[in-house]
Amino acid sequence: MELPEVFADDLSADRLGEVIRDIELCAEVLDVRLKRAASERADDETLSLRDAMRVLLEGGALGLQVRYVHRGAEWWDTVLRAGEGYRLIRVRPQLA
């Protein structure tokens, strides 16, 4: 069994905004969900990427999850608040 590709980086709010704009412009967004508390699963409600980012930046969530397709490959991004910035974990899952 092959492990998925995983990338991680720490980002400022400005850099995170650039990454989100790139996804909006260059990818097909499949699903966006907020994670509001550490002890809870991500919300069942799907939001627009822009709305989820606004809630995250305003402090209304600990993180967000976005699934999207870019150049024929599906990617899953998780963004978590981390100190003064954000932690991005990007996975290219091995889908059957």
N, CA, C and O atoms as CSV, one atom per row, in Angstrom:
chain,resi,resn,atom,element,x,y,z
A,1,MET,N,N,0.843,-1.180,0.000
A,1,MET,CA,C,0.000,0.000,0.000
A,1,MET,C,C,0.892,1.248,0.000
A,1,MET,O,O,1.803,1.378,0.818
A,2,GLU,N,N,0.616,2.136,-0.911
A,2,GLU,CA,C,1.395,3.370,-1.034
A,2,GLU,C,C,0.770,4.471,-0.175
A,2,GLU,O,O,-0.450,4.627,-0.139
A,3,LEU,N,N,1.615,5.222,0.507
A,3,LEU,CA,C,1.124,6.329,1.324
A,3,LEU,C,C,0.841,7.544,0.448
A,3,LEU,O,O,1.491,7.731,-0.581
A,4,PRO,N,N,-0.133,8.381,0.851
A,4,PRO,CA,C,-0.449,9.576,0.064
A,4,PRO,C,C,0.646,10.631,0.173
A,4,PRO,O,O,1.418,10.650,1.131
A,5,GLU,N,N,0.696,11.505,-0.823
A,5,GLU,CA,C,1.595,12.657,-0.758
A,5,GLU,C,C,1.056,13.614,0.292
A,5,GLU,O,O,-0.145,13.886,0.327
A,6,VAL,N,N,1.933,14.129,1.149
A,6,VAL,CA,C,1.535,15.069,2.195
A,6,VAL,C,C,2.517,16.229,2.196
A,6,VAL,O,O,3.731,16.033,2.126
A,7,PHE,N,N,1.975,17.444,2.278
A,7,PHE,CA,C,2.774,18.657,2.373
A,7,PHE,C,C,2.253,19.460,3.558
A,7,PHE,O,O,1.054,19.451,3.836
A,8,ALA,N,N,3.147,20.155,4.257
A,8,ALA,CA,C,2.737,20.987,5.384
A,8,ALA,C,C,3.570,22.261,5.389
A,8,ALA,O,O,4.742,22.256,5.011
A,9,ASP,N,N,2.942,23.363,5.829
A,9,ASP,CA,C,3.649,24.634,5.908
A,9,ASP,C,C,2.941,25.548,6.896
A,9,ASP,O,O,1.730,25.442,7.090
A,10,ASP,N,N,3.692,26.438,7.516
A,10,ASP,CA,C,3.134,27.478,8.371
A,10,ASP,C,C,2.981,28.742,7.537
A,10,ASP,O,O,3.898,29.137,6.817
A,11,LEU,N,N,1.814,29.373,7.640
A,11,LEU,CA,C,1.497,30.523,6.795
A,11,LEU,C,C,1.004,31.699,7.615
A,11,LEU,O,O,0.365,31.525,8.653
A,12,SER,N,N,1.308,32.902,7.138
A,12,SER,CA,C,0.702,34.106,7.703
A,12,SER,C,C,-0.724,34.212,7.153
A,12,SER,O,O,-1.088,33.497,6.220
A,13,ALA,N,N,-1.515,35.096,7.728
A,13,ALA,CA,C,-2.882,35.304,7.226
A,13,ALA,C,C,-2.850,35.768,5.772
A,13,ALA,O,O,-3.675,35.336,4.967
A,14,ASP,N,N,-1.905,36.645,5.430
A,14,ASP,CA,C,-1.810,37.128,4.049
A,14,ASP,C,C,-1.468,36.001,3.083
A,14,ASP,O,O,-2.080,35.884,2.021
A,15,ARG,N,N,-0.500,35.178,3.443
A,15,ARG,CA,C,-0.102,34.064,2.573
A,15,ARG,C,C,-1.228,33.039,2.443
A,15,ARG,O,O,-1.445,32.481,1.367
A,16,LEU,N,N,-1.946,32.793,3.549
A,16,LEU,CA,C,-3.087,31.888,3.497
A,16,LEU,C,C,-4.140,32.429,2.538
A,16,LEU,O,O,-4.730,31.667,1.772
A,17,GLY,N,N,-4.381,33.741,2.573
A,17,GLY,CA,C,-5.325,34.349,1.642
A,17,GLY,C,C,-4.923,34.117,0.195
A,17,GLY,O,O,-5.779,33.880,-0.657
A,18,GLU,N,N,-3.623,34.182,-0.091
A,18,GLU,CA,C,-3.136,33.921,-1.452
A,18,GLU,C,C,-3.384,32.470,-1.861
A,18,GLU,O,O,-3.790,32.204,-2.992
A,19,VAL,N,N,-3.146,31.544,-0.956
A,19,VAL,CA,C,-3.370,30.125,-1.243
A,19,VAL,C,C,-4.846,29.877,-1.532
A,19,VAL,O,O,-5.186,29.165,-2.477
A,20,ILE,N,N,-5.721,30.463,-0.720
A,20,ILE,CA,C,-7.164,30.281,-0.910
A,20,ILE,C,C,-7.610,30.883,-2.243
A,20,ILE,O,O,-8.420,30.281,-2.949
A,21,ARG,N,N,-7.094,32.060,-2.596
A,21,ARG,CA,C,-7.438,32.665,-3.898
A,21,ARG,C,C,-6.989,31.773,-5.046
A,21,ARG,O,O,-7.706,31.630,-6.036
A,22,ASP,N,N,-5.807,31.171,-4.923
A,22,ASP,CA,C,-5.323,30.251,-5.953
A,22,ASP,C,C,-6.273,29.064,-6.116
A,22,ASP,O,O,-6.578,28.658,-7.237
A,23,ILE,N,N,-6.734,28.514,-5.004
A,23,ILE,CA,C,-7.680,27.395,-5.072
A,23,ILE,C,C,-8.965,27.838,-5.748
A,23,ILE,O,O,-9.487,27.134,-6.613
A,24,GLU,N,N,-9.480,29.004,-5.361
A,24,GLU,CA,C,-10.722,29.513,-5.962
A,24,GLU,C,C,-10.582,29.692,-7.474
A,24,GLU,O,O,-11.508,29.391,-8.227
A,25,LEU,N,N,-9.429,30.181,-7.912
A,25,LEU,CA,C,-9.228,30.488,-9.333
A,25,LEU,C,C,-8.821,29.289,-10.179
A,25,LEU,O,O,-9.163,29.225,-11.360
A,26,CYS,N,N,-8.103,28.347,-9.599
A,26,CYS,CA,C,-7.458,27.301,-10.400
A,26,CYS,C,C,-7.973,25.889,-10.138
A,26,CYS,O,O,-7.490,24.940,-10.756
A,27,ALA,N,N,-8.932,25.728,-9.243
A,27,ALA,CA,C,-9.380,24.380,-8.892
A,27,ALA,C,C,-10.903,24.313,-8.872
A,27,ALA,O,O,-11.591,25.333,-8.834
A,28,GLU,N,N,-11.398,23.100,-8.898
A,28,GLU,CA,C,-12.833,22.851,-8.719
A,28,GLU,C,C,-13.035,22.448,-7.264
A,28,GLU,O,O,-12.634,21.356,-6.860
A,29,VAL,N,N,-13.648,23.313,-6.482
A,29,VAL,CA,C,-13.868,23.040,-5.062
A,29,VAL,C,C,-15.022,22.054,-4.926
A,29,VAL,O,O,-16.105,22.271,-5.470
A,30,LEU,N,N,-14.779,20.970,-4.193
A,30,LEU,CA,C,-15.779,19.923,-3.996
A,30,LEU,C,C,-16.522,20.056,-2.681
A,30,LEU,O,O,-17.721,19.783,-2.613
A,31,ASP,N,N,-15.811,20.478,-1.622
A,31,ASP,CA,C,-16.413,20.493,-0.297
A,31,ASP,C,C,-15.588,21.382,0.622
A,31,ASP,O,O,-14.358,21.358,0.571
A,32,VAL,N,N,-16.258,22.166,1.463
A,32,VAL,CA,C,-15.589,23.017,2.453
A,32,VAL,C,C,-16.350,22.877,3.766
A,32,VAL,O,O,-17.572,23.018,3.805
A,33,ARG,N,N,-15.614,22.597,4.841
A,33,ARG,CA,C,-16.236,22.443,6.159
A,33,ARG,C,C,-15.379,23.108,7.223
A,33,ARG,O,O,-14.153,23.152,7.120
A,34,LEU,N,N,-16.046,23.623,8.247
A,34,LEU,CA,C,-15.350,24.252,9.374
A,34,LEU,C,C,-15.179,23.275,10.516
A,34,LEU,O,O,-16.012,22.394,10.726
A,35,LYS,N,N,-14.094,23.437,11.250
A,35,LYS,CA,C,-13.879,22.736,12.514
A,35,LYS,C,C,-13.906,23.817,13.577
A,35,LYS,O,O,-12.981,24.623,13.688
A,36,ARG,N,N,-14.981,23.826,14.358
A,36,ARG,CA,C,-15.193,24.923,15.301
A,36,ARG,C,C,-14.536,24.698,16.660
A,36,ARG,O,O,-14.180,25.669,17.326
A,37,ALA,N,N,-14.365,23.452,17.090
A,37,ALA,CA,C,-13.776,23.175,18.406
A,37,ALA,C,C,-12.914,21.924,18.328
A,37,ALA,O,O,-13.163,21.034,17.515
A,38,ALA,N,N,-11.896,21.866,19.185
A,38,ALA,CA,C,-10.941,20.749,19.159
A,38,ALA,C,C,-11.624,19.418,19.436
A,38,ALA,O,O,-11.232,18.392,18.880
A,39,SER,N,N,-12.628,19.426,20.278
A,39,SER,CA,C,-13.283,18.176,20.664
A,39,SER,C,C,-14.430,17.786,19.728
A,39,SER,O,O,-15.114,16.791,19.966
A,40,GLU,N,N,-14.639,18.557,18.678
A,40,GLU,CA,C,-15.731,18.282,17.747
A,40,GLU,C,C,-15.208,17.899,16.372
A,40,GLU,O,O,-14.104,18.277,15.980
A,41,ARG,N,N,-16.015,17.148,15.655
A,41,ARG,CA,C,-15.711,16.854,14.255
A,41,ARG,C,C,-16.015,18.099,13.434
A,41,ARG,O,O,-16.645,19.036,13.923
A,42,ALA,N,N,-15.567,18.103,12.194
A,42,ALA,CA,C,-15.885,19.219,11.296
A,42,ALA,C,C,-17.402,19.292,11.115
A,42,ALA,O,O,-18.093,18.275,11.174
A,43,ASP,N,N,-17.904,20.490,10.897
A,43,ASP,CA,C,-19.341,20.699,10.679
A,43,ASP,C,C,-19.837,19.861,9.507
A,43,ASP,O,O,-19.096,19.585,8.564
A,44,ASP,N,N,-21.106,19.462,9.582
A,44,ASP,CA,C,-21.738,18.772,8.460
A,44,ASP,C,C,-22.123,19.744,7.357
A,44,ASP,O,O,-22.250,19.359,6.194
A,45,GLU,N,N,-22.307,21.010,7.729
A,45,GLU,CA,C,-22.710,22.039,6.766
A,45,GLU,C,C,-21.544,22.418,5.864
A,45,GLU,O,O,-20.431,22.666,6.327
A,46,THR,N,N,-21.824,22.457,4.567
A,46,THR,CA,C,-20.821,22.894,3.601
A,46,THR,C,C,-20.980,24.387,3.357
A,46,THR,O,O,-22.093,24.874,3.153
A,47,LEU,N,N,-19.872,25.109,3.377
A,47,LEU,CA,C,-19.856,26.553,3.135
A,47,LEU,C,C,-19.082,26.842,1.861
A,47,LEU,O,O,-18.402,25.971,1.319
A,48,SER,N,N,-19.194,28.077,1.391
A,48,SER,CA,C,-18.298,28.499,0.313
A,48,SER,C,C,-16.911,28.661,0.924
A,48,SER,O,O,-16.780,28.896,2.126
A,49,LEU,N,N,-15.892,28.539,0.108
A,49,LEU,CA,C,-14.526,28.690,0.597
A,49,LEU,C,C,-14.310,30.087,1.175
A,49,LEU,O,O,-13.660,30.238,2.210
A,50,ARG,N,N,-14.842,31.085,0.526
A,50,ARG,CA,C,-14.693,32.468,0.991
A,50,ARG,C,C,-15.362,32.662,2.362
A,50,ARG,O,O,-14.785,33.299,3.243
A,51,ASP,N,N,-16.578,32.116,2.547
A,51,ASP,CA,C,-17.268,32.240,3.832
A,51,ASP,C,C,-16.518,31.511,4.944
A,51,ASP,O,O,-16.399,32.026,6.056
A,52,ALA,N,N,-16.012,30.308,4.644
A,52,ALA,CA,C,-15.263,29.546,5.639
A,52,ALA,C,C,-13.991,30.295,6.039
A,52,ALA,O,O,-13.640,30.330,7.219
A,53,MET,N,N,-13.306,30.887,5.077
A,53,MET,CA,C,-12.099,31.663,5.372
A,53,MET,C,C,-12.419,32.853,6.265
A,53,MET,O,O,-11.674,33.151,7.199
A,54,ARG,N,N,-13.520,33.530,5.982
A,54,ARG,CA,C,-13.915,34.684,6.795
A,54,ARG,C,C,-14.130,34.261,8.249
A,54,ARG,O,O,-13.646,34.923,9.167
A,55,VAL,N,N,-14.859,33.156,8.461
A,55,VAL,CA,C,-15.116,32.672,9.819
A,55,VAL,C,C,-13.802,32.300,10.503
A,55,VAL,O,O,-13.602,32.624,11.673
A,56,LEU,N,N,-12.912,31.626,9.788
A,56,LEU,CA,C,-11.612,31.246,10.362
A,56,LEU,C,C,-10.800,32.477,10.749
A,56,LEU,O,O,-10.277,32.546,11.862
A,57,LEU,N,N,-10.688,33.443,9.851
A,57,LEU,CA,C,-9.890,34.642,10.115
A,57,LEU,C,C,-10.473,35.492,11.238
A,57,LEU,O,O,-9.735,36.184,11.940
A,58,GLU,N,N,-11.802,35.443,11.413
A,58,GLU,CA,C,-12.455,36.201,12.486
A,58,GLU,C,C,-12.405,35.463,13.824
A,58,GLU,O,O,-12.874,35.988,14.834
A,59,GLY,N,N,-11.841,34.249,13.844
A,59,GLY,CA,C,-11.710,33.501,15.086
A,59,GLY,C,C,-12.899,32.634,15.435
A,59,GLY,O,O,-12.968,32.112,16.548
A,60,GLY,N,N,-13.838,32.465,14.518
A,60,GLY,CA,C,-15.034,31.662,14.777
A,60,GLY,C,C,-14.847,30.170,14.574
A,60,GLY,O,O,-15.787,29.397,14.757
A,61,ALA,N,N,-13.642,29.756,14.197
A,61,ALA,CA,C,-13.366,28.329,13.993
A,61,ALA,C,C,-11.888,28.075,14.256
A,61,ALA,O,O,-11.057,28.976,14.144
A,62,LEU,N,N,-11.579,26.839,14.603
A,62,LEU,CA,C,-10.178,26.442,14.793
A,62,LEU,C,C,-9.517,26.117,13.466
A,62,LEU,O,O,-8.300,26.236,13.320
A,63,GLY,N,N,-10.323,25.707,12.506
A,63,GLY,CA,C,-9.761,25.315,11.226
A,63,GLY,C,C,-10.822,25.097,10.178
A,63,GLY,O,O,-12.019,25.238,10.430
A,64,LEU,N,N,-10.353,24.750,8.992
A,64,LEU,CA,C,-11.267,24.418,7.909
A,64,LEU,C,C,-10.660,23.289,7.098
A,64,LEU,O,O,-9.446,23.085,7.079
A,65,GLN,N,N,-11.537,22.569,6.437
A,65,GLN,CA,C,-11.128,21.500,5.539
A,65,GLN,C,C,-11.721,21.793,4.176
A,65,GLN,O,O,-12.898,22.132,4.061
A,66,VAL,N,N,-10.901,21.661,3.144
A,66,VAL,CA,C,-11.382,21.878,1.777
A,66,VAL,C,C,-10.888,20.732,0.903
A,66,VAL,O,O,-9.709,20.377,0.929
A,67,ARG,N,N,-11.804,20.162,0.134
A,67,ARG,CA,C,-11.461,19.138,-0.859
A,67,ARG,C,C,-11.666,19.765,-2.229
A,67,ARG,O,O,-12.672,20.433,-2.468
A,68,TYR,N,N,-10.709,19.550,-3.131
A,68,TYR,CA,C,-10.808,20.150,-4.453
A,68,TYR,C,C,-10.033,19.319,-5.470
A,68,TYR,O,O,-9.222,18.462,-5.118
A,69,VAL,N,N,-10.312,19.601,-6.752
A,69,VAL,CA,C,-9.611,18.947,-7.851
A,69,VAL,C,C,-8.786,20.005,-8.569
A,69,VAL,O,O,-9.300,21.058,-8.950
A,70,HIS,N,N,-7.492,19.711,-8.751
A,70,HIS,CA,C,-6.588,20.600,-9.481
A,70,HIS,C,C,-5.796,19.763,-10.472
A,70,HIS,O,O,-5.113,18.814,-10.088
A,71,ARG,N,N,-5.888,20.116,-11.743
A,71,ARG,CA,C,-5.193,19.397,-12.812
A,71,ARG,C,C,-5.460,17.894,-12.776
A,71,ARG,O,O,-4.553,17.081,-12.948
A,72,GLY,N,N,-6.728,17.545,-12.549
A,72,GLY,CA,C,-7.138,16.149,-12.589
A,72,GLY,C,C,-6.873,15.343,-11.330
A,72,GLY,O,O,-7.226,14.165,-11.278
A,73,ALA,N,N,-6.260,15.941,-10.311
A,73,ALA,CA,C,-5.968,15.228,-9.066
A,73,ALA,C,C,-6.779,15.835,-7.921
A,73,ALA,O,O,-6.932,17.053,-7.833
A,74,GLU,N,N,-7.289,14.978,-7.052
A,74,GLU,CA,C,-8.013,15.461,-5.888
A,74,GLU,C,C,-7.028,15.747,-4.755
A,74,GLU,O,O,-6.093,14.982,-4.521
A,75,TRP,N,N,-7.255,16.857,-4.058
A,75,TRP,CA,C,-6.433,17.277,-2.924
A,75,TRP,C,C,-7.346,17.566,-1.750
A,75,TRP,O,O,-8.485,18.000,-1.927
A,76,TRP,N,N,-6.842,17.324,-0.552
A,76,TRP,CA,C,-7.538,17.657,0.687
A,76,TRP,C,C,-6.639,18.574,1.491
A,76,TRP,O,O,-5.534,18.182,1.867
A,77,ASP,N,N,-7.095,19.794,1.764
A,77,ASP,CA,C,-6.343,20.745,2.578
A,77,ASP,C,C,-7.024,20.905,3.926
A,77,ASP,O,O,-8.247,21.022,4.006
A,78,THR,N,N,-6.232,20.911,4.973
A,78,THR,CA,C,-6.706,21.251,6.306
A,78,THR,C,C,-5.905,22.469,6.756
A,78,THR,O,O,-4.676,22.469,6.693
A,79,VAL,N,N,-6.601,23.497,7.205
A,79,VAL,CA,C,-5.965,24.718,7.706
A,79,VAL,C,C,-6.364,24.860,9.169
A,79,VAL,O,O,-7.549,24.857,9.501
A,80,LEU,N,N,-5.360,24.986,10.044
A,80,LEU,CA,C,-5.596,25.138,11.474
A,80,LEU,C,C,-4.935,26.410,11.981
A,80,LEU,O,O,-3.837,26.769,11.556
A,81,ARG,N,N,-5.619,27.084,12.894
A,81,ARG,CA,C,-4.974,28.227,13.542
A,81,ARG,C,C,-3.791,27.717,14.346
A,81,ARG,O,O,-3.889,26.696,15.026
A,82,ALA,N,N,-2.668,28.431,14.268
A,82,ALA,CA,C,-1.447,28.019,14.968
A,82,ALA,C,C,-0.723,29.267,15.443
A,82,ALA,O,O,-0.003,29.903,14.674
A,83,GLY,N,N,-0.911,29.613,16.698
A,83,GLY,CA,C,-0.285,30.824,17.235
A,83,GLY,C,C,-0.785,32.051,16.504
A,83,GLY,O,O,-1.990,32.292,16.426
A,84,GLU,N,N,0.144,32.826,15.968
A,84,GLU,CA,C,-0.201,34.045,15.232
A,84,GLU,C,C,-0.524,33.783,13.764
A,84,GLU,O,O,-0.922,34.697,13.042
A,85,GLY,N,N,-0.356,32.542,13.324
A,85,GLY,CA,C,-0.575,32.222,11.917
A,85,GLY,C,C,-1.445,30.996,11.745
A,85,GLY,O,O,-2.342,30.730,12.544
A,86,TYR,N,N,-1.165,30.255,10.687
A,86,TYR,CA,C,-1.976,29.109,10.314
A,86,TYR,C,C,-1.072,27.985,9.845
A,86,TYR,O,O,0.006,28.231,9.305
A,87,ARG,N,N,-1.508,26.760,10.050
A,87,ARG,CA,C,-0.794,25.572,9.590
A,87,ARG,C,C,-1.620,24.944,8.479
A,87,ARG,O,O,-2.797,24.636,8.664
A,88,LEU,N,N,-0.995,24.759,7.329
A,88,LEU,CA,C,-1.643,24.123,6.180
A,88,LEU,C,C,-1.094,22.707,6.039
A,88,LEU,O,O,0.119,22.509,5.962
A,89,ILE,N,N,-1.985,21.733,6.007
A,89,ILE,CA,C,-1.621,20.347,5.721
A,89,ILE,C,C,-2.367,19.954,4.461
A,89,ILE,O,O,-3.597,19.978,4.421
A,90,ARG,N,N,-1.622,19.597,3.442
A,90,ARG,CA,C,-2.192,19.287,2.118
A,90,ARG,C,C,-1.888,17.822,1.801
A,90,ARG,O,O,-0.736,17.390,1.834
A,91,VAL,N,N,-2.945,17.069,1.495
A,91,VAL,CA,C,-2.808,15.643,1.204
A,91,VAL,C,C,-3.382,15.359,-0.183
A,91,VAL,O,O,-4.455,15.841,-0.545
A,92,ARG,N,N,-2.643,14.570,-0.937
A,92,ARG,CA,C,-3.172,14.031,-2.191
A,92,ARG,C,C,-3.517,12.574,-1.921
A,92,ARG,O,O,-2.646,11.705,-1.975
A,93,PRO,N,N,-4.798,12.305,-1.628
A,93,PRO,CA,C,-5.170,10.948,-1.215
A,93,PRO,C,C,-5.045,9.953,-2.365
A,93,PRO,O,O,-5.160,10.303,-3.540
A,94,GLN,N,N,-4.807,8.720,-1.987
A,94,GLN,CA,C,-4.783,7.625,-2.955
A,94,GLN,C,C,-6.207,7.082,-3.029
A,94,GLN,O,O,-6.595,6.238,-2.221
A,95,LEU,N,N,-6.978,7.560,-3.987
A,95,LEU,CA,C,-8.379,7.149,-4.119
A,95,LEU,C,C,-8.464,5.919,-5.011
A,95,LEU,O,O,-7.767,5.800,-6.018
A,96,ALA,N,N,-9.341,5.012,-4.607
A,96,ALA,CA,C,-9.503,3.780,-5.396
A,96,ALA,C,C,-10.339,4.018,-6.622
A,96,ALA,O,O,-10.576,3.091,-7.397
